[in-house]
Amino acid sequence: MTDNRYLEPHQARKRPPTVYEDLLGDSIERAYASGVHDLAGLISHLNSSGPASPSGKTWTEAIYRQEIAALAA
């Protein structure tokens, strides 16, 4: 018998992602796919490829950490 509880990829979602969340996730995936695997490189990628930070300010490590923590809450 198969345990299917691990087959639902979005089981922790409480709502569909927003357009902003989709864009941010896509950009992070593109960064990793291009070989970026450190926070400084990821921040550089976000600043060059977007999306903009929620405040419209240039991405920094502190802004990124704050935004990811807010999205995970």
Biopython code that builds the backbone (N, CA, C, O; Angstrom):
import numpy as np
from Bio.PDB.StructureBuilder import StructureBuilder

atoms = [
    (1, "MET", "N", (0.843, -1.175, 0.000)),
    (1, "MET", "CA", (0.000, 0.000, 0.000)),
    (1, "MET", "C", (0.895, 1.248, 0.000)),
    (1, "MET", "O", (1.904, 1.295, 0.705)),
    (2, "THR", "N", (0.528, 2.227, -0.773)),
    (2, "THR", "CA", (1.302, 3.461, -0.891)),
    (2, "THR", "C", (0.766, 4.519, 0.060)),
    (2, "THR", "O", (-0.445, 4.700, 0.186)),
    (3, "ASP", "N", (1.670, 5.211, 0.722)),
    (3, "ASP", "CA", (1.305, 6.322, 1.608)),
    (3, "ASP", "C", (1.287, 7.593, 0.763)),
    (3, "ASP", "O", (2.347, 8.101, 0.396)),
    (4, "ASN", "N", (0.106, 8.113, 0.452)),
    (4, "ASN", "CA", (-0.036, 9.240, -0.467)),
    (4, "ASN", "C", (0.135, 10.610, 0.168)),
    (4, "ASN", "O", (0.034, 11.610, -0.544)),
    (5, "ARG", "N", (0.385, 10.710, 1.449)),
    (5, "ARG", "CA", (0.447, 12.022, 2.073)),
    (5, "ARG", "C", (1.603, 12.871, 1.561)),
    (5, "ARG", "O", (1.593, 14.083, 1.774)),
    (6, "TYR", "N", (2.581, 12.299, 0.909)),
    (6, "TYR", "CA", (3.710, 13.058, 0.383)),
    (6, "TYR", "C", (3.555, 13.393, -1.095)),
    (6, "TYR", "O", (4.464, 13.973, -1.688)),
    (7, "LEU", "N", (2.443, 13.045, -1.692)),
    (7, "LEU", "CA", (2.268, 13.254, -3.121)),
    (7, "LEU", "C", (1.619, 14.587, -3.462)),
    (7, "LEU", "O", (1.537, 14.935, -4.640)),
    (8, "GLU", "N", (1.159, 15.341, -2.479)),
    (8, "GLU", "CA", (0.517, 16.628, -2.725)),
    (8, "GLU", "C", (1.561, 17.737, -2.570)),
    (8, "GLU", "O", (1.940, 18.071, -1.447)),
    (9, "PRO", "N", (2.031, 18.312, -3.683)),
    (9, "PRO", "CA", (3.122, 19.288, -3.600)),
    (9, "PRO", "C", (2.739, 20.598, -2.938)),
    (9, "PRO", "O", (3.626, 21.346, -2.527)),
    (10, "HIS", "N", (1.476, 20.901, -2.819)),
    (10, "HIS", "CA", (1.052, 22.183, -2.260)),
    (10, "HIS", "C", (0.238, 21.998, -0.983)),
    (10, "HIS", "O", (-0.643, 22.803, -0.681)),
    (11, "GLN", "N", (0.532, 20.947, -0.242)),
    (11, "GLN", "CA", (-0.279, 20.629, 0.928)),
    (11, "GLN", "C", (-0.184, 21.671, 2.034)),
    (11, "GLN", "O", (-1.076, 21.735, 2.880)),
    (12, "ALA", "N", (0.850, 22.479, 2.058)),
    (12, "ALA", "CA", (0.982, 23.486, 3.113)),
    (12, "ALA", "C", (0.375, 24.831, 2.715)),
    (12, "ALA", "O", (0.293, 25.744, 3.537)),
    (13, "ARG", "N", (-0.046, 24.952, 1.472)),
    (13, "ARG", "CA", (-0.621, 26.221, 1.013)),
    (13, "ARG", "C", (-1.955, 26.499, 1.674)),
    (13, "ARG", "O", (-2.791, 25.610, 1.835)),
    (14, "LYS", "N", (-2.136, 27.752, 2.053)),
    (14, "LYS", "CA", (-3.415, 28.186, 2.591)),
    (14, "LYS", "C", (-4.198, 28.984, 1.569)),
    (14, "LYS", "O", (-5.392, 29.235, 1.738)),
    (15, "ARG", "N", (-3.501, 29.385, 0.489)),
    (15, "ARG", "CA", (-4.118, 30.170, -0.576)),
    (15, "ARG", "C", (-3.213, 30.078, -1.799)),
    (15, "ARG", "O", (-2.045, 29.710, -1.674)),
    (16, "PRO", "N", (-3.727, 30.404, -2.967)),
    (16, "PRO", "CA", (-2.865, 30.424, -4.150)),
    (16, "PRO", "C", (-1.821, 31.536, -4.020)),
    (16, "PRO", "O", (-2.087, 32.544, -3.366)),
    (17, "PRO", "N", (-0.639, 31.376, -4.626)),
    (17, "PRO", "CA", (0.362, 32.433, -4.561)),
    (17, "PRO", "C", (-0.101, 33.672, -5.329)),
    (17, "PRO", "O", (-0.868, 33.584, -6.288)),
    (18, "THR", "N", (0.386, 34.821, -4.879)),
    (18, "THR", "CA", (0.092, 36.063, -5.589)),
    (18, "THR", "C", (0.973, 36.144, -6.821)),
    (18, "THR", "O", (1.915, 35.365, -6.968)),
    (19, "VAL", "N", (0.674, 37.070, -7.694)),
    (19, "VAL", "CA", (1.512, 37.284, -8.885)),
    (19, "VAL", "C", (2.936, 37.622, -8.447)),
    (19, "VAL", "O", (3.902, 37.102, -9.006)),
    (20, "TYR", "N", (3.065, 38.492, -7.448)),
    (20, "TYR", "CA", (4.392, 38.852, -6.936)),
    (20, "TYR", "C", (5.146, 37.620, -6.448)),
    (20, "TYR", "O", (6.325, 37.457, -6.762)),
    (21, "GLU", "N", (4.486, 36.749, -5.684)),
    (21, "GLU", "CA", (5.137, 35.547, -5.170)),
    (21, "GLU", "C", (5.569, 34.630, -6.310)),
    (21, "GLU", "O", (6.651, 34.045, -6.259)),
    (22, "ASP", "N", (4.737, 34.503, -7.330)),
    (22, "ASP", "CA", (5.114, 33.711, -8.505)),
    (22, "ASP", "C", (6.342, 34.295, -9.199)),
    (22, "ASP", "O", (7.265, 33.563, -9.556)),
    (23, "LEU", "N", (6.351, 35.614, -9.389)),
    (23, "LEU", "CA", (7.489, 36.266, -10.055)),
    (23, "LEU", "C", (8.769, 36.109, -9.240)),
    (23, "LEU", "O", (9.831, 35.826, -9.794)),
    (24, "LEU", "N", (8.668, 36.294, -7.924)),
    (24, "LEU", "CA", (9.837, 36.146, -7.063)),
    (24, "LEU", "C", (10.357, 34.714, -7.109)),
    (24, "LEU", "O", (11.561, 34.495, -7.246)),
    (25, "GLY", "N", (9.471, 33.752, -6.997)),
    (25, "GLY", "CA", (9.876, 32.354, -7.066)),
    (25, "GLY", "C", (10.520, 32.002, -8.396)),
    (25, "GLY", "O", (11.531, 31.301, -8.433)),
    (26, "ASP", "N", (9.941, 32.484, -9.485)),
    (26, "ASP", "CA", (10.513, 32.230, -10.810)),
    (26, "ASP", "C", (11.908, 32.815, -10.927)),
    (26, "ASP", "O", (12.808, 32.181, -11.478)),
    (27, "SER", "N", (12.091, 34.025, -10.410)),
    (27, "SER", "CA", (13.396, 34.672, -10.488)),
    (27, "SER", "C", (14.436, 33.920, -9.656)),
    (27, "SER", "O", (15.578, 33.756, -10.084)),
    (28, "ILE", "N", (14.041, 33.470, -8.480)),
    (28, "ILE", "CA", (14.958, 32.689, -7.647)),
    (28, "ILE", "C", (15.323, 31.384, -8.346)),
    (28, "ILE", "O", (16.487, 30.982, -8.327)),
    (29, "GLU", "N", (14.359, 30.722, -8.957)),
    (29, "GLU", "CA", (14.637, 29.485, -9.693)),
    (29, "GLU", "C", (15.588, 29.732, -10.855)),
    (29, "GLU", "O", (16.493, 28.932, -11.096)),
    (30, "ARG", "N", (15.392, 30.832, -11.578)),
    (30, "ARG", "CA", (16.295, 31.160, -12.696)),
    (30, "ARG", "C", (17.711, 31.424, -12.188)),
    (30, "ARG", "O", (18.685, 31.032, -12.832)),
    (31, "ALA", "N", (17.827, 32.080, -11.045)),
    (31, "ALA", "CA", (19.154, 32.333, -10.476)),
    (31, "ALA", "C", (19.856, 31.011, -10.176)),
    (31, "ALA", "O", (21.009, 30.819, -10.561)),
    (32, "TYR", "N", (19.166, 30.100, -9.491)),
    (32, "TYR", "CA", (19.766, 28.803, -9.173)),
    (32, "TYR", "C", (20.114, 28.029, -10.444)),
    (32, "TYR", "O", (21.170, 27.401, -10.521)),
    (33, "ALA", "N", (19.239, 28.074, -11.427)),
    (33, "ALA", "CA", (19.485, 27.358, -12.683)),
    (33, "ALA", "C", (20.701, 27.903, -13.414)),
    (33, "ALA", "O", (21.370, 27.171, -14.144)),
    (34, "SER", "N", (20.990, 29.191, -13.221)),
    (34, "SER", "CA", (22.143, 29.790, -13.900)),
    (34, "SER", "C", (23.434, 29.610, -13.106)),
    (34, "SER", "O", (24.485, 30.107, -13.511)),
    (35, "GLY", "N", (23.362, 28.908, -11.985)),
    (35, "GLY", "CA", (24.564, 28.612, -11.217)),
    (35, "GLY", "C", (24.773, 29.480, -9.993)),
    (35, "GLY", "O", (25.797, 29.355, -9.321)),
    (36, "VAL", "N", (23.831, 30.354, -9.688)),
    (36, "VAL", "CA", (23.936, 31.189, -8.490)),
    (36, "VAL", "C", (23.509, 30.356, -7.289)),
    (36, "VAL", "O", (22.402, 29.817, -7.261)),
    (37, "HIS", "N", (24.390, 30.252, -6.297)),
    (37, "HIS", "CA", (24.070, 29.442, -5.120)),
    (37, "HIS", "C", (24.462, 30.138, -3.823)),
    (37, "HIS", "O", (24.573, 29.489, -2.783)),
    (38, "ASP", "N", (24.672, 31.446, -3.873)),
    (38, "ASP", "CA", (24.984, 32.183, -2.653)),
    (38, "ASP", "C", (24.067, 33.399, -2.564)),
    (38, "ASP", "O", (23.528, 33.859, -3.570)),
    (39, "LEU", "N", (23.899, 33.909, -1.353)),
    (39, "LEU", "CA", (22.951, 34.995, -1.135)),
    (39, "LEU", "C", (23.357, 36.261, -1.881)),
    (39, "LEU", "O", (22.505, 36.932, -2.463)),
    (40, "ALA", "N", (24.628, 36.592, -1.871)),
    (40, "ALA", "CA", (25.079, 37.796, -2.576)),
    (40, "ALA", "C", (24.768, 37.703, -4.064)),
    (40, "ALA", "O", (24.333, 38.684, -4.668)),
    (41, "GLY", "N", (24.983, 36.546, -4.653)),
    (41, "GLY", "CA", (24.678, 36.353, -6.066)),
    (41, "GLY", "C", (23.188, 36.421, -6.343)),
    (41, "GLY", "O", (22.760, 36.961, -7.363)),
    (42, "LEU", "N", (22.400, 35.869, -5.428)),
    (42, "LEU", "CA", (20.951, 35.911, -5.579)),
    (42, "LEU", "C", (20.446, 37.349, -5.517)),
    (42, "LEU", "O", (19.585, 37.742, -6.303)),
    (43, "ILE", "N", (20.975, 38.125, -4.593)),
    (43, "ILE", "CA", (20.582, 39.532, -4.477)),
    (43, "ILE", "C", (20.936, 40.284, -5.751)),
    (43, "ILE", "O", (20.141, 41.080, -6.248)),
    (44, "SER", "N", (22.114, 40.035, -6.271)),
    (44, "SER", "CA", (22.533, 40.670, -7.525)),
    (44, "SER", "C", (21.584, 40.290, -8.664)),
    (44, "SER", "O", (21.199, 41.136, -9.471)),
    (45, "HIS", "N", (21.214, 39.018, -8.719)),
    (45, "HIS", "CA", (20.292, 38.548, -9.755)),
    (45, "HIS", "C", (18.931, 39.240, -9.627)),
    (45, "HIS", "O", (18.363, 39.686, -10.624)),
    (46, "LEU", "N", (18.415, 39.326, -8.407)),
    (46, "LEU", "CA", (17.115, 39.980, -8.210)),
    (46, "LEU", "C", (17.173, 41.447, -8.615)),
    (46, "LEU", "O", (16.219, 41.967, -9.193)),
    (47, "ASN", "N", (18.273, 42.112, -8.321)),
    (47, "ASN", "CA", (18.390, 43.528, -8.684)),
    (47, "ASN", "C", (18.508, 43.730, -10.191)),
    (47, "ASN", "O", (18.107, 44.770, -10.713)),
    (48, "SER", "N", (19.057, 42.741, -10.888)),
    (48, "SER", "CA", (19.198, 42.896, -12.341)),
    (48, "SER", "C", (17.999, 42.352, -13.114)),
    (48, "SER", "O", (17.710, 42.815, -14.217)),
    (49, "SER", "N", (17.297, 41.365, -12.534)),
    (49, "SER", "CA", (16.216, 40.702, -13.256)),
    (49, "SER", "C", (14.837, 40.895, -12.655)),
    (49, "SER", "O", (13.832, 40.601, -13.302)),
    (50, "GLY", "N", (14.776, 41.391, -11.412)),
    (50, "GLY", "CA", (13.491, 41.608, -10.761)),
    (50, "GLY", "C", (12.912, 40.338, -10.213)),
    (50, "GLY", "O", (13.504, 39.268, -10.357)),
    (51, "PRO", "N", (11.789, 40.435, -9.600)),
    (51, "PRO", "CA", (10.957, 41.625, -9.445)),
    (51, "PRO", "C", (11.553, 42.577, -8.404)),
    (51, "PRO", "O", (12.455, 42.209, -7.651)),
    (52, "ALA", "N", (11.043, 43.779, -8.377)),
    (52, "ALA", "CA", (11.490, 44.748, -7.394)),
    (52, "ALA", "C", (11.078, 44.289, -5.998)),
    (52, "ALA", "O", (10.135, 43.515, -5.841)),
    (53, "SER", "N", (11.791, 44.773, -4.998)),
    (53, "SER", "CA", (11.404, 44.454, -3.629)),
    (53, "SER", "C", (10.047, 45.092, -3.335)),
    (53, "SER", "O", (9.650, 46.026, -4.032)),
    (54, "PRO", "N", (9.335, 44.618, -2.334)),
    (54, "PRO", "CA", (8.008, 45.160, -2.045)),
    (54, "PRO", "C", (7.998, 46.676, -1.810)),
    (54, "PRO", "O", (7.027, 47.359, -2.136)),
    (55, "SER", "N", (9.085, 47.185, -1.245)),
    (55, "SER", "CA", (9.166, 48.624, -0.987)),
    (55, "SER", "C", (9.608, 49.408, -2.214)),
    (55, "SER", "O", (9.564, 50.638, -2.221)),
    (56, "GLY", "N", (10.033, 48.696, -3.245)),
    (56, "GLY", "CA", (10.547, 49.354, -4.443)),
    (56, "GLY", "C", (12.020, 49.710, -4.330)),
    (56, "GLY", "O", (12.614, 50.225, -5.277)),
    (57, "LYS", "N", (12.609, 49.436, -3.172)),
    (57, "LYS", "CA", (14.033, 49.714, -2.955)),
    (57, "LYS", "C", (14.874, 48.611, -3.573)),
    (57, "LYS", "O", (14.378, 47.523, -3.867)),
    (58, "THR", "N", (16.135, 48.902, -3.763)),
    (58, "THR", "CA", (17.082, 47.901, -4.243)),
    (58, "THR", "C", (17.129, 46.755, -3.241)),
    (58, "THR", "O", (17.143, 46.970, -2.029)),
    (59, "TRP", "N", (17.151, 45.531, -3.771)),
    (59, "TRP", "CA", (17.262, 44.369, -2.893)),
    (59, "TRP", "C", (18.586, 44.422, -2.139)),
    (59, "TRP", "O", (19.626, 44.737, -2.719)),
    (60, "THR", "N", (18.546, 44.118, -0.860)),
    (60, "THR", "CA", (19.732, 43.903, -0.035)),
    (60, "THR", "C", (19.531, 42.573, 0.675)),
    (60, "THR", "O", (18.433, 42.017, 0.663)),
    (61, "GLU", "N", (20.584, 42.067, 1.286)),
    (61, "GLU", "CA", (20.430, 40.809, 2.022)),
    (61, "GLU", "C", (19.409, 40.959, 3.139)),
    (61, "GLU", "O", (18.620, 40.047, 3.384)),
    (62, "ALA", "N", (19.417, 42.104, 3.821)),
    (62, "ALA", "CA", (18.467, 42.325, 4.920)),
    (62, "ALA", "C", (17.029, 42.379, 4.401)),
    (62, "ALA", "O", (16.136, 41.778, 4.999)),
    (63, "ILE", "N", (16.796, 43.086, 3.304)),
    (63, "ILE", "CA", (15.445, 43.167, 2.737)),
    (63, "ILE", "C", (14.992, 41.786, 2.266)),
    (63, "ILE", "O", (13.835, 41.418, 2.464)),
    (64, "TYR", "N", (15.884, 41.024, 1.648)),
    (64, "TYR", "CA", (15.535, 39.682, 1.180)),
    (64, "TYR", "C", (15.146, 38.787, 2.366)),
    (64, "TYR", "O", (14.113, 38.119, 2.334)),
    (65, "ARG", "N", (15.974, 38.781, 3.399)),
    (65, "ARG", "CA", (15.672, 37.948, 4.571)),
    (65, "ARG", "C", (14.332, 38.337, 5.191)),
    (65, "ARG", "O", (13.540, 37.475, 5.575)),
    (66, "GLN", "N", (14.089, 39.635, 5.284)),
    (66, "GLN", "CA", (12.833, 40.120, 5.862)),
    (66, "GLN", "C", (11.645, 39.683, 5.001)),
    (66, "GLN", "O", (10.625, 39.243, 5.533)),
    (67, "GLU", "N", (11.770, 39.801, 3.692)),
    (67, "GLU", "CA", (10.680, 39.433, 2.801)),
    (67, "GLU", "C", (10.414, 37.928, 2.825)),
    (67, "GLU", "O", (9.257, 37.509, 2.864)),
    (68, "ILE", "N", (11.450, 37.127, 2.803)),
    (68, "ILE", "CA", (11.263, 35.678, 2.833)),
    (68, "ILE", "C", (10.640, 35.254, 4.166)),
    (68, "ILE", "O", (9.790, 34.364, 4.194)),
    (69, "ALA", "N", (11.052, 35.878, 5.260)),
    (69, "ALA", "CA", (10.454, 35.566, 6.567)),
    (69, "ALA", "C", (8.980, 35.945, 6.582)),
    (69, "ALA", "O", (8.157, 35.211, 7.129)),
    (70, "ALA", "N", (8.641, 37.076, 5.991)),
    (70, "ALA", "CA", (7.233, 37.518, 5.949)),
    (70, "ALA", "C", (6.405, 36.565, 5.081)),
    (70, "ALA", "O", (5.262, 36.259, 5.422)),
    (71, "LEU", "N", (6.960, 36.102, 3.983)),
    (71, "LEU", "CA", (6.229, 35.180, 3.109)),
    (71, "LEU", "C", (6.055, 33.813, 3.770)),
    (71, "LEU", "O", (5.081, 33.113, 3.498)),
    (72, "ALA", "N", (6.978, 33.440, 4.621)),
    (72, "ALA", "CA", (6.919, 32.128, 5.279)),
    (72, "ALA", "C", (6.003, 32.134, 6.501)),
    (72, "ALA", "O", (5.631, 31.076, 7.008)),
    (73, "ALA", "N", (5.646, 33.315, 6.966)),
    (73, "ALA", "CA", (4.832, 33.416, 8.190)),
    (73, "ALA", "C", (3.408, 32.949, 7.956)),
    (73, "ALA", "O", (2.592, 32.968, 8.877)),
]
sb = StructureBuilder()
sb.init_structure("model")
sb.init_model(0)
sb.init_chain("A")
sb.init_seg("    ")
for serial, (resi, resn, name, xyz) in enumerate(atoms, 1):
    if name == "N":
        sb.init_residue(resn, " ", resi, " ")
    sb.init_atom(name, np.array(xyz, "f"), 0.0, 1.0, " ", f" {name:<3s}", serial, name[0])
structure = sb.get_structure()
